[in-house]
Amino acid sequence: MKLLIKGGRVIDPASGKDKKGNVYIEDGKVKSHPADTKKIEGEKGAQVIDARGKIVAPGLIDIHVHLREPGFEHKETIRTGCESAAAGGFTSIVCMPNTNPINDNASVTEYIMLKARTEGIVNVFPIGAITKGEKGETLAQIGEMYEAGCVGISDDGMPVMNSKVMRHAMEYVKAFGIPVLTHAEDKNLSGHGVMNEGDTSTLLGLGGIPSASEDVMVSRDITLAELTGTHLHICHVSTAGSVRLIRAAKKRGVNVTAEAAPHHFTLTDRAVAEYDTNAKMNPPLRREEDRLALIEGLKDGTIDVIATDHAPHSEDEKKVEFDLAPFGIVGLETSLPLSLKLVEDGILTLPGMIEKMTSIPSRILNLGRGTLEAGAPADVVIFDADAPVKIDRTKFRSKSKNTPFNGWDLKGRVLYTIVGGKVVYSA
């Protein structure tokens, strides 16, 4: 199996490369990079992809995805989630444990890994639960899940409210060298809130979730990470206060990383103005001041990663009163064009944006991917950064269509997604 990608702008932040050239792939591995252009021009029998005028980069990596299987196959399956990822340019996705049954033991982990191998078209890496049943009381079978393939632990969606339990989890994972991923929310403060607490929630008469509910838990988890020395990764940061806390912690040398989702750095709580349940997510869309703080955090490196928090729900589940609708939106197929808007607006460079979606997430979870260096797995995305794209939910590969971005005009079209040297998506 030979594949020659010719004439593209090859951007590989992990190796510092950004130049026009070719990428040659053989037997599922990258065999050369732009510096070897002359060497590979004569390769015989290779499938050739003309990438002139296009971007060639390591396959995108999303470290926050909900695949819903097992248990919620009416929302998404491992197969449809992988197809959605490939259409969005992602070659590796990391799936959260809030399935049914919850991924809190090796048997569920092994099931996910088997389904990913037999039905998935991209790389799937599972996250195990911190506590049994995500109840926040007793640690899950972390060692067994690690042996079965889990790359981190998280009770995503159900924050560990007991600080002692969280401390024990942080101490326990040090033996395995994997991070703790935290959904930072004080449930006592957020209560039954359904959107950001502020002027818009008051105007709409909807229960509010204050920014403090996130800030308090970010502060606690940073304190515990400082105490234990464990790598803490903070999921879907949404508030200005969290950005300040993370920035200060990094300056102190705390081993903390963080991610932001495109919907949080693109939209504000005003998107809920017409009771649109597709704009209901947790953490909720915040104020403009928070959105700008996220953008500044992405720009100065306080926020390390762009991750989608892809959270599919069926049409019937979302077509109810706002209070009753589930939290979450799909994001795999809109992430690249929404992130490219940061480049268009001069907030990030193109290599900087790609780095936050490839090599940095790979490094955080020790995935061994996110580069085009010779010998690396041949996971590649080819996209046209300037091609106009209209978001059309009816064309999503995901089983669910819950997005607030339907009809948006953006730029950035995925042309090819290549996993292990095999083309798994072609526009």
NUNU-130771 format. One record per residue (C-alpha): residue number from 1; x, y, z. Coordinates in pm, whole numbers, plus 50000, padded with zeros to 5 digits. Layout:
N
<r n="NUM" x="X" y="Y" z="Z"/>
...
This chain:
427
<r n="1" x="50000" y="50000" z="50000"/>
<r n="2" x="50166" y="50316" z="49874"/>
<r n="3" x="50027" y="50667" z="49874"/>
<r n="4" x="50193" y="50984" z="49744"/>
<r n="5" x="50046" y="51321" z="49844"/>
<r n="6" x="50196" y="51574" z="49606"/>
<r n="7" x="50249" y="51947" z="49608"/>
<r n="8" x="50058" y="52053" z="49919"/>
<r n="9" x="50154" y="52292" z="50196"/>
<r n="10" x="50272" y="52043" z="50454"/>
<r n="11" x="50223" y="52171" z="50809"/>
<r n="12" x="50356" y="51950" z="51088"/>
<r n="13" x="50382" y="52152" z="51411"/>
<r n="14" x="50537" y="51859" z="51601"/>
<r n="15" x="50847" y="51877" z="51384"/>
<r n="16" x="50829" y="52248" z="51305"/>
<r n="17" x="50778" y="52189" z="50932"/>
<r n="18" x="50572" y="52425" z="50720"/>
<r n="19" x="50665" y="52409" z="50353"/>
<r n="20" x="50540" y="52300" z="50015"/>
<r n="21" x="50626" y="51943" z="49930"/>
<r n="22" x="50522" y="51581" z="49920"/>
<r n="23" x="50432" y="51319" z="50177"/>
<r n="24" x="50497" y="50955" z="50093"/>
<r n="25" x="50315" y="50677" z="50277"/>
<r n="26" x="50390" y="50306" z="50267"/>
<r n="27" x="50250" y="50016" z="50473"/>
<r n="28" x="50054" y="50248" z="50700"/>
<r n="29" x="50353" y="50464" z="50797"/>
<r n="30" x="50486" y="50801" z="50687"/>
<r n="31" x="50805" y="50728" z="50494"/>
<r n="32" x="50914" y="51079" z="50410"/>
<r n="33" x="50846" y="51448" z="50458"/>
<r n="34" x="50898" y="51762" z="50241"/>
<r n="35" x="51277" y="51755" z="50277"/>
<r n="36" x="51277" y="51423" z="50089"/>
<r n="37" x="51080" y="51548" z="49787"/>
<r n="38" x="51342" y="51454" z="49527"/>
<r n="39" x="51387" y="51111" z="49676"/>
<r n="40" x="51021" y="51013" z="49645"/>
<r n="41" x="50933" y="51162" z="49305"/>
<r n="42" x="51021" y="50834" z="49135"/>
<r n="43" x="50822" y="50598" z="49356"/>
<r n="44" x="50636" y="50349" z="49137"/>
<r n="45" x="50294" y="50199" z="49193"/>
<r n="46" x="50175" y="50457" z="49443"/>
<r n="47" x="49828" y="50607" z="49449"/>
<r n="48" x="49875" y="50980" z="49391"/>
<r n="49" x="49672" y="51259" z="49549"/>
<r n="50" x="49724" y="51605" z="49402"/>
<r n="51" x="49729" y="51845" z="49699"/>
<r n="52" x="49846" y="52160" z="49519"/>
<r n="53" x="49698" y="52467" z="49688"/>
<r n="54" x="49575" y="52259" z="49979"/>
<r n="55" x="49688" y="52201" z="50339"/>
<r n="56" x="49839" y="51865" z="50432"/>
<r n="57" x="49854" y="51811" z="50808"/>
<r n="58" x="49858" y="51534" z="51066"/>
<r n="59" x="49510" y="51390" z="51113"/>
<r n="60" x="49310" y="51592" z="51364"/>
<r n="61" x="49272" y="51453" z="51718"/>
<r n="62" x="48964" y="51518" z="51933"/>
<r n="63" x="49013" y="51430" z="52298"/>
<r n="64" x="48651" y="51491" z="52404"/>
<r n="65" x="48387" y="51290" z="52219"/>
<r n="66" x="48071" y="51109" z="52328"/>
<r n="67" x="48016" y="50801" z="52111"/>
<r n="68" x="47713" y="50689" z="52319"/>
<r n="69" x="47773" y="50317" z="52259"/>
<r n="70" x="47700" y="50099" z="52451"/>
<r n="71" x="47353" y="50191" z="52568"/>
<r n="72" x="47248" y="50498" z="52371"/>
<r n="73" x="47274" y="50377" z="52012"/>
<r n="74" x="46969" y="50585" z="51914"/>
<r n="75" x="47191" y="50894" z="51956"/>
<r n="76" x="47517" y="50767" z="51803"/>
<r n="77" x="47713" y="50447" z="51752"/>
<r n="78" x="48084" y="50387" z="51737"/>
<r n="79" x="48047" y="50336" z="51361"/>
<r n="80" x="47851" y="50658" z="51294"/>
<r n="81" x="48067" y="50856" z="51534"/>
<r n="82" x="48380" y="50743" z="51352"/>
<r n="83" x="48224" y="50831" z="51015"/>
<r n="84" x="48137" y="51176" z="51149"/>
<r n="85" x="48493" y="51217" z="51275"/>
<r n="86" x="48643" y="51120" z="50939"/>
<r n="87" x="48417" y="51369" z="50759"/>
<r n="88" x="48547" y="51638" z="50996"/>
<r n="89" x="48913" y="51553" z="50932"/>
<r n="90" x="48967" y="51363" z="51258"/>
<r n="91" x="49176" y="51047" z="51251"/>
<r n="92" x="49175" y="50987" z="51628"/>
<r n="93" x="48897" y="51044" z="51881"/>
<r n="94" x="48886" y="50995" z="52257"/>
<r n="95" x="48549" y="50878" z="52390"/>
<r n="96" x="48404" y="50962" z="52730"/>
<r n="97" x="48277" y="50696" z="52973"/>
<r n="98" x="47917" y="50805" z="53032"/>
<r n="99" x="47767" y="50517" z="52837"/>
<r n="100" x="47522" y="50253" z="52965"/>
<r n="101" x="47676" y="50060" z="53128"/>
<r n="102" x="47929" y="50322" z="53227"/>
<r n="103" x="48287" y="50248" z="53124"/>
<r n="104" x="48405" y="50187" z="53481"/>
<r n="105" x="48556" y="49840" z="53431"/>
<r n="106" x="48771" y="49649" z="53185"/>
<r n="107" x="48479" y="49459" z="53029"/>
<r n="108" x="48317" y="49777" z="52897"/>
<r n="109" x="48655" y="49911" z="52784"/>
<r n="110" x="48723" y="49591" z="52592"/>
<r n="111" x="48379" y="49607" z="52431"/>
<r n="112" x="48445" y="49962" z="52307"/>
<r n="113" x="48789" y="49864" z="52177"/>
<r n="114" x="48647" y="49561" z="51993"/>
<r n="115" x="48367" y="49762" z="51832"/>
<r n="116" x="48617" y="50030" z="51730"/>
<r n="117" x="48842" y="49771" z="51565"/>
<r n="118" x="48558" y="49598" z="51379"/>
<r n="119" x="48329" y="49890" z="51292"/>
<r n="120" x="48531" y="50210" z="51334"/>
<r n="121" x="48722" y="50380" z="51054"/>
<r n="122" x="48930" y="50611" z="51276"/>
<r n="123" x="49138" y="50545" z="51588"/>
<r n="124" x="48930" y="50528" z="51906"/>
<r n="125" x="49082" y="50574" z="52251"/>
<r n="126" x="48853" y="50529" z="52554"/>
<r n="127" x="48849" y="50726" z="52878"/>
<r n="128" x="48757" y="50530" z="53191"/>
<r n="129" x="48538" y="50655" z="53473"/>
<r n="130" x="48697" y="50790" z="53791"/>
<r n="131" x="48434" y="50634" z="54016"/>
<r n="132" x="48203" y="50334" z="53996"/>
<r n="133" x="47885" y="50431" z="53816"/>
<r n="134" x="48013" y="50790" z="53804"/>
<r n="135" x="47855" y="50827" z="54148"/>
<r n="136" x="48158" y="51001" z="54298"/>
<r n="137" x="48187" y="50759" z="54588"/>
<r n="138" x="48423" y="50466" z="54518"/>
<r n="139" x="48711" y="50455" z="54271"/>
<r n="140" x="48647" y="50253" z="53955"/>
<r n="141" x="48872" y="49969" z="53838"/>
<r n="142" x="49127" y="50216" z="53706"/>
<r n="143" x="49422" y="49977" z="53676"/>
<r n="144" x="49221" y="49718" z="53484"/>
<r n="145" x="49078" y="49982" z="53250"/>
<r n="146" x="49427" y="50116" z="53185"/>
<r n="147" x="49546" y="49765" z="53096"/>
<r n="148" x="49246" y="49729" z="52863"/>
<r n="149" x="49330" y="50050" z="52676"/>
<r n="150" x="49200" y="50356" z="52862"/>
<r n="151" x="49421" y="50661" z="52817"/>
<r n="152" x="49281" y="50873" z="53102"/>
<r n="153" x="49002" y="50888" z="53359"/>
<r n="154" x="48704" y="51120" z="53394"/>
<r n="155" x="48353" y="51125" z="53537"/>
<r n="156" x="48264" y="51366" z="53257"/>
<r n="157" x="47920" y="51516" z="53302"/>
<r n="158" x="47912" y="51406" z="53666"/>
<r n="159" x="48183" y="51598" z="53856"/>
<r n="160" x="48344" y="51427" z="54155"/>
<r n="161" x="48208" y="51642" z="54434"/>
<r n="162" x="48400" y="51466" z="54714"/>
<r n="163" x="48747" y="51624" z="54732"/>
<r n="164" x="48893" y="51327" z="54918"/>
<r n="165" x="48781" y="51086" z="54645"/>
<r n="166" x="48926" y="51317" z="54380"/>
<r n="167" x="49257" y="51332" z="54568"/>
<r n="168" x="49272" y="50952" z="54588"/>
<r n="169" x="49204" y="50928" z="54213"/>
<r n="170" x="49485" y="51171" z="54136"/>
<r n="171" x="49726" y="50979" z="54357"/>
<r n="172" x="49622" y="50642" z="54212"/>
<r n="173" x="49671" y="50729" z="53843"/>
<r n="174" x="50030" y="50841" z="53896"/>
<r n="175" x="50134" y="50475" z="53878"/>
<r n="176" x="50000" y="50458" z="53523"/>
<r n="177" x="50115" y="50797" z="53394"/>
<r n="178" x="49771" y="50898" z="53268"/>
<r n="179" x="49588" y="51226" z="53336"/>
<r n="180" x="49269" y="51300" z="53524"/>
<r n="181" x="49020" y="51486" z="53302"/>
<r n="182" x="48777" y="51696" z="53500"/>
<r n="183" x="48431" y="51830" z="53426"/>
<r n="184" x="48454" y="52133" z="53653"/>
<r n="185" x="48112" y="52202" z="53799"/>
<r n="186" x="47988" y="52249" z="54152"/>
<r n="187" x="47648" y="52081" z="54130"/>
<r n="188" x="47534" y="52256" z="54446"/>
<r n="189" x="47581" y="52592" z="54275"/>
<r n="190" x="47448" y="52497" z="53932"/>
<r n="191" x="47147" y="52318" z="54078"/>
<r n="192" x="46871" y="52279" z="53822"/>
<r n="193" x="47002" y="52557" z="53599"/>
<r n="194" x="46971" y="52512" z="53222"/>
<r n="195" x="47174" y="52805" z="53083"/>
<r n="196" x="47421" y="53071" z="53190"/>
<r n="197" x="47307" y="53284" z="53481"/>
<r n="198" x="47279" y="53643" z="53363"/>
<r n="199" x="47063" y="53898" z="53187"/>
<r n="200" x="46953" y="53656" z="52915"/>
<r n="201" x="46842" y="53385" z="53160"/>
<r n="202" x="46648" y="53647" z="53357"/>
<r n="203" x="46483" y="53777" z="53041"/>
<r n="204" x="46385" y="53426" z="52930"/>
<r n="205" x="46278" y="53312" z="53274"/>
<r n="206" x="46515" y="53014" z="53267"/>
<r n="207" x="46716" y="52877" z="53559"/>
<r n="208" x="47077" y="52998" z="53555"/>
<r n="209" x="47412" y="52825" z="53604"/>
<r n="210" x="47656" y="53078" z="53751"/>
<r n="211" x="48014" y="53103" z="53629"/>
<r n="212" x="48118" y="53043" z="53989"/>
<r n="213" x="47999" y="52682" z="53963"/>
<r n="214" x="48288" y="52620" z="53720"/>
<r n="215" x="48543" y="52851" z="53879"/>
<r n="216" x="48508" y="52693" z="54224"/>
<r n="217" x="48577" y="52342" z="54094"/>
<r n="218" x="48862" y="52452" z="53868"/>
<r n="219" x="49022" y="52611" z="54175"/>
<r n="220" x="48971" y="52294" z="54382"/>
<r n="221" x="49106" y="52058" z="54116"/>
<r n="222" x="49409" y="52277" z="54053"/>
<r n="223" x="49476" y="52276" z="54428"/>
<r n="224" x="49457" y="51895" z="54435"/>
<r n="225" x="49680" y="51865" z="54129"/>
<r n="226" x="49932" y="52092" z="54301"/>
<r n="227" x="49914" y="51872" z="54611"/>
<r n="228" x="49954" y="51540" z="54428"/>
<r n="229" x="50169" y="51641" z="54131"/>
<r n="230" x="49925" y="51463" z="53899"/>
<r n="231" x="49855" y="51580" z="53544"/>
<r n="232" x="49514" y="51751" z="53550"/>
<r n="233" x="49332" y="51824" z="53225"/>
<r n="234" x="49037" y="52061" z="53250"/>
<r n="235" x="48764" y="51990" z="52996"/>
<r n="236" x="48551" y="52243" z="52806"/>
<r n="237" x="48661" y="52563" z="52983"/>
<r n="238" x="48386" y="52825" z="52952"/>
<r n="239" x="48452" y="53115" z="53193"/>
<r n="240" x="48693" y="53405" z="53223"/>
<r n="241" x="48753" y="53306" z="53584"/>
<r n="242" x="48868" y="52958" z="53485"/>
<r n="243" x="49109" y="53102" z="53229"/>
<r n="244" x="49263" y="53326" z="53496"/>
<r n="245" x="49297" y="53036" z="53741"/>
<r n="246" x="49460" y="52809" z="53483"/>
<r n="247" x="49697" y="53082" z="53368"/>
<r n="248" x="49809" y="53148" z="53726"/>
<r n="249" x="49847" y="52775" z="53796"/>
<r n="250" x="50068" y="52726" z="53492"/>
<r n="251" x="50289" y="53014" z="53604"/>
<r n="252" x="50332" y="52835" z="53938"/>
<r n="253" x="50435" y="52518" z="53758"/>
<r n="254" x="50122" y="52313" z="53824"/>
<r n="255" x="50087" y="52021" z="53582"/>
<r n="256" x="49761" y="52140" z="53428"/>
<r n="257" x="49632" y="52154" z="53071"/>
<r n="258" x="49298" y="52273" z="52936"/>
<r n="259" x="49069" y="52261" z="52635"/>
<r n="260" x="48806" y="52488" z="52483"/>
<r n="261" x="48523" y="52390" z="52250"/>
<r n="262" x="48439" y="52580" z="51929"/>
<r n="263" x="48086" y="52657" z="52049"/>
<r n="264" x="48222" y="52828" z="52361"/>
<r n="265" x="48471" y="53050" z="52176"/>
<r n="266" x="48219" y="53127" z="51897"/>
<r n="267" x="47879" y="53178" z="52064"/>
<r n="268" x="47737" y="53350" z="52372"/>
<r n="269" x="47426" y="53289" z="52580"/>
<r n="270" x="47235" y="53514" z="52344"/>
<r n="271" x="47215" y="53213" z="52110"/>
<r n="272" x="46953" y="53076" z="52350"/>
<r n="273" x="46733" y="53384" z="52299"/>
<r n="274" x="46460" y="53197" z="52109"/>
<r n="275" x="46468" y="52895" z="52340"/>
<r n="276" x="46676" y="52702" z="52088"/>
<r n="277" x="46756" y="52369" z="52255"/>
<r n="278" x="47041" y="52321" z="52009"/>
<r n="279" x="47218" y="52597" z="52202"/>
<r n="280" x="47177" y="52412" z="52531"/>
<r n="281" x="47499" y="52255" z="52654"/>
<r n="282" x="47690" y="52202" z="52978"/>
<r n="283" x="47888" y="52406" z="53059"/>
<r n="284" x="47648" y="52656" z="52906"/>
<r n="285" x="47724" y="52928" z="52657"/>
<r n="286" x="47850" y="53224" z="52860"/>
<r n="287" x="47881" y="53603" z="52827"/>
<r n="288" x="48079" y="53788" z="52562"/>
<r n="289" x="48345" y="53865" z="52827"/>
<r n="290" x="48392" y="53491" z="52879"/>
<r n="291" x="48412" y="53420" z="52507"/>
<r n="292" x="48681" y="53685" z="52465"/>
<r n="293" x="48872" y="53544" z="52763"/>
<r n="294" x="48871" y="53200" z="52597"/>
<r n="295" x="49006" y="53352" z="52278"/>
<r n="296" x="49283" y="53526" z="52471"/>
<r n="297" x="49357" y="53198" z="52650"/>
<r n="298" x="49387" y="53015" z="52319"/>
<r n="299" x="49612" y="53289" z="52186"/>
<r n="300" x="49856" y="53298" z="52479"/>
<r n="301" x="49866" y="52920" z="52534"/>
<r n="302" x="49672" y="52910" z="52859"/>
<r n="303" x="49425" y="52685" z="52676"/>
<r n="304" x="49623" y="52407" z="52510"/>
<r n="305" x="49366" y="52223" z="52300"/>
<r n="306" x="49060" y="52269" z="52083"/>
<r n="307" x="48817" y="51982" z="52151"/>
<r n="308" x="48456" y="51943" z="52039"/>
<r n="309" x="48269" y="51783" z="52331"/>
<r n="310" x="48070" y="51611" z="52053"/>
<r n="311" x="47745" y="51522" z="52234"/>
<r n="312" x="47480" y="51377" z="52001"/>
<r n="313" x="47112" y="51359" z="52094"/>
<r n="314" x="46815" y="51244" z="51891"/>
<r n="315" x="46569" y="51484" z="51729"/>
<r n="316" x="46289" y="51377" z="51964"/>
<r n="317" x="46502" y="51442" z="52272"/>
<r n="318" x="46585" y="51797" z="52165"/>
<r n="319" x="46235" y="51888" z="52040"/>
<r n="320" x="46094" y="51948" z="52387"/>
<r n="321" x="46066" y="52239" z="52630"/>
<r n="322" x="46403" y="52400" z="52697"/>
<r n="323" x="46405" y="52292" z="53062"/>
<r n="324" x="46354" y="51927" z="52966"/>
<r n="325" x="46597" y="51902" z="52672"/>
<r n="326" x="46932" y="51727" z="52730"/>
<r n="327" x="47257" y="51922" z="52728"/>
<r n="328" x="47491" y="51892" z="52430"/>
<r n="329" x="47553" y="51947" z="52059"/>
<r n="330" x="47738" y="51760" z="51784"/>
<r n="331" x="48072" y="51908" z="51686"/>
<r n="332" x="48296" y="51676" z="51484"/>
<r n="333" x="48185" y="51803" z="51143"/>
<r n="334" x="48186" y="52175" z="51229"/>
<r n="335" x="48505" y="52197" z="51436"/>
<r n="336" x="48757" y="52263" z="51159"/>
<r n="337" x="48574" y="52552" z="50986"/>
<r n="338" x="48485" y="52712" z="51321"/>
<r n="339" x="48848" y="52684" z="51435"/>
<r n="340" x="48975" y="52823" z="51106"/>
<r n="341" x="48776" y="53137" z="51186"/>
<r n="342" x="49036" y="53198" z="51460"/>
<r n="343" x="49302" y="53197" z="51189"/>
<r n="344" x="49099" y="53423" z="50962"/>
<r n="345" x="49055" y="53668" z="51250"/>
<r n="346" x="49430" y="53671" z="51326"/>
<r n="347" x="49393" y="53508" z="51669"/>
<r n="348" x="49594" y="53196" z="51585"/>
<r n="349" x="49833" y="53115" z="51305"/>
<r n="350" x="49737" y="52818" z="51088"/>
<r n="351" x="50022" y="52605" z="51231"/>
<r n="352" x="49919" y="52717" z="51580"/>
<r n="353" x="49561" y="52608" z="51524"/>
<r n="354" x="49671" y="52274" z="51381"/>
<r n="355" x="49901" y="52219" z="51678"/>
<r n="356" x="49605" y="52258" z="51919"/>
<r n="357" x="49418" y="51992" z="51721"/>
<r n="358" x="49701" y="51742" z="51661"/>
<r n="359" x="50032" y="51723" z="51844"/>
<r n="360" x="49928" y="51881" z="52175"/>
<r n="361" x="49622" y="51660" z="52234"/>
<r n="362" x="49832" y="51358" z="52137"/>
<r n="363" x="50098" y="51456" z="52388"/>
<r n="364" x="49847" y="51517" z="52669"/>
<r n="365" x="49711" y="51161" z="52641"/>
<r n="366" x="50031" y="50993" z="52516"/>
<r n="367" x="49863" y="50874" z="52195"/>
<r n="368" x="50184" y="50861" z="51989"/>
<r n="369" x="50023" y="51040" z="51696"/>
<r n="370" x="49979" y="51394" z="51566"/>
<r n="371" x="50291" y="51417" z="51347"/>
<r n="372" x="50405" y="51351" z="50990"/>
<r n="373" x="50760" y="51259" z="51085"/>
<r n="374" x="50905" y="50956" z="50908"/>
<r n="375" x="50799" y="50639" z="51087"/>
<r n="376" x="50483" y="50789" z="51238"/>
<r n="377" x="50139" y="50632" z="51177"/>
<r n="378" x="50011" y="50761" z="50844"/>
<r n="379" x="49717" y="50961" z="50983"/>
<r n="380" x="49669" y="51262" z="50755"/>
<r n="381" x="49409" y="51526" z="50675"/>
<r n="382" x="49405" y="51725" z="50352"/>
<r n="383" x="49183" y="52033" z="50350"/>
<r n="384" x="49119" y="52354" z="50161"/>
<r n="385" x="49134" y="52633" z="50418"/>
<r n="386" x="48976" y="52887" z="50181"/>
<r n="387" x="48693" y="52682" z="50034"/>
<r n="388" x="48349" y="52816" z="50133"/>
<r n="389" x="48136" y="52578" z="50337"/>
<r n="390" x="47771" y="52607" z="50434"/>
<r n="391" x="47690" y="52403" z="50743"/>
<r n="392" x="47409" y="52165" z="50651"/>
<r n="393" x="47293" y="51938" z="50931"/>
<r n="394" x="47109" y="51710" z="50687"/>
<r n="395" x="47444" y="51608" z="50539"/>
<r n="396" x="47610" y="51517" z="50869"/>
<r n="397" x="47748" y="51163" z="50893"/>
<r n="398" x="47663" y="51169" z="51263"/>
<r n="399" x="47343" y="50990" z="51360"/>
<r n="400" x="47229" y="51307" z="51539"/>
<r n="401" x="47192" y="51656" z="51394"/>
<r n="402" x="47176" y="51879" z="51702"/>
<r n="403" x="47380" y="52186" z="51608"/>
<r n="404" x="47325" y="52561" z="51651"/>
<r n="405" x="47542" y="52628" z="51344"/>
<r n="406" x="47305" y="52500" z="51076"/>
<r n="407" x="47307" y="52735" z="50777"/>
<r n="408" x="47627" y="52916" z="50878"/>
<r n="409" x="47864" y="53018" z="50598"/>
<r n="410" x="48224" y="52939" z="50690"/>
<r n="411" x="48551" y="52838" z="50525"/>
<r n="412" x="48742" y="52514" z="50541"/>
<r n="413" x="48655" y="52197" z="50351"/>
<r n="414" x="48797" y="51855" z="50435"/>
<r n="415" x="48903" y="51682" z="50112"/>
<r n="416" x="49066" y="51362" z="50238"/>
<r n="417" x="49101" y="51187" z="50571"/>
<r n="418" x="49364" y="50914" z="50580"/>
<r n="419" x="49401" y="50667" z="50868"/>
<r n="420" x="49693" y="50425" z="50874"/>
<r n="421" x="49763" y="50500" z="50508"/>
<r n="422" x="49405" y="50423" z="50402"/>
<r n="423" x="49169" y="50688" z="50266"/>
<r n="424" x="48862" y="50666" z="50490"/>
<r n="425" x="48692" y="50986" z="50373"/>
<r n="426" x="48702" y="51167" z="50041"/>
<r n="427" x="48495" y="51472" z="49953"/>
